[in-house]
Amino acid sequence: MYKIYDLEELEENFKDIRDIDKSFLEKKDGIYFVIRSQNVLVGYLVAESIQNNYVIKRIFVRAGMRYKSYGVKLIKFLINHGIEEKKDKIICEDLTNKSFFIKNGFRENGNILEIDNIQRETIRMKEGKKVVISSIFQNIFLAVIKIAGGIYGNSRALISDGINSLADVGSSFAILLGIYFSNKPADEDHPYGHEKIESIIGNMLGVFLLLTAFELGKGSVLMLIKGEYTTTPAYTTIIWAFISMVVKFFMYRYKLKVGKETDNSALIADAKDSKSDVYSSAGVIVGILLSISISPIFDIIISLLVAFLIFKEGVSIILETSNLILDKQDKEFVKEVEHYLYENENIKNVHDIYMRKSGDKIFLTMHIRVPKEMTVYEAHNLVDDIREEIILEFENVKDVIVHIDYLH
């Protein structure tokens, strides 16, 4: 279990600490991050809060237990606490264990080792903004070349694909707004933060795609009814569709990579839209070739197919982001948390574990049963330990609320 002590509390709880660690460091202003098992000290890390940083003064793991990566867990414990306390850096001035710290993400900076910018939310926002701004400019470029190429090359399918890219510009602006507002800190009116706006933006993107698909499909159907498909597309239109297909493929890979790394549902939805655009552009190429070699009607048919693919992707996005808004339970994750608690805590029964997801953050609630003889003080400490441990072991868990039931 994980716990934070000051010097007095540490010495009170672990009176034999100097027998375990002959070089035990007394720091009156130090913060002691401790891992313990069955009330036995496994290891500790002492740090000082200096300016807006944590400075590591000593890290120690009991002999015979160092093979279980407890030192790594202590570093993670400190980093997670630093994130909660809005610290900028974790600094280590002791270079005797340099290789250990470098393996755990520290970098040399003169005579110190450090992990800078530990605020994951800030990194997440910057990465998301960079992807979306890049997407806006690329979609403007694609929309211009496809619409212009379709007009001068007489291809209804290419024009439809260009209008789809123009719609993507609008959806990217919406995602950019979502990234900005979702990274506003939690406040009194929004204690769980603002990250759910990402899912709302993703849902709006899905609706936007449905409307775009409807308008494109309606125009193509009217042209078929009126028989307005006598003009054969030019060969040059294939070039613009091919350029679009290649650009959209790399956009899809980039967006999906960053979206998964930052767990941004709106960005993942946008990546899927880019993937459908790859198929759309490929279909446009096939349609143009068939129009040139067989009949111009294929250009209109392919524009209808493009509209259908956009519609299908819109429905998929709406269903996926709606599940996030409605707090659909990840049963595998819940089982993983339950298994972890039984393996690492002296709990007789844990039940009713529920999760709420907001952006990349997970909020958990659960019930546990404890002996009725347990004091309020002991139960409170147990709940604190459970919360700290779950937040440390499961990276995206932001907070845990535990309700205590008693055993008869």
Secondary structure, 3 states (H helix, E strand, C coil): CEEEECHHHHHHHCCCHHHHCCCCCCCCCCEEEEEEECCEEEEEEEEEEECCEEEEEEEEECCCCHHHCHHHHHHHHHHHHHHHCCCCEEEECCCCCHHHHHHCCCEEECCEEEEECCCHHHHHHHHHHHHHHHHHHHHHHHHHHHHHHHHHHCCHHHHHHHHHHHHHHHHHHHHHHHHHHHCCCCCCCCCCCCCCHHHHHHHHHHHHHHHHHHHHHHHHHHHHHHCCCCCCCCCHHHHHHHHHHHHHHHHHHHHHHHHHHHCCHHHHHHHHHHHHHHHHHHHHHHHHHHHHHCCCHHHHHHHHHHHHHHHHHHHHHHHHHHHHHCCCCCHHHHHHHHHHHHHHCCCCEEEEEEEEEECCEEEEEEEEEEECCCCHHHHHHHHHHHHHHHHHHCCCEEEEEEEEEEEC
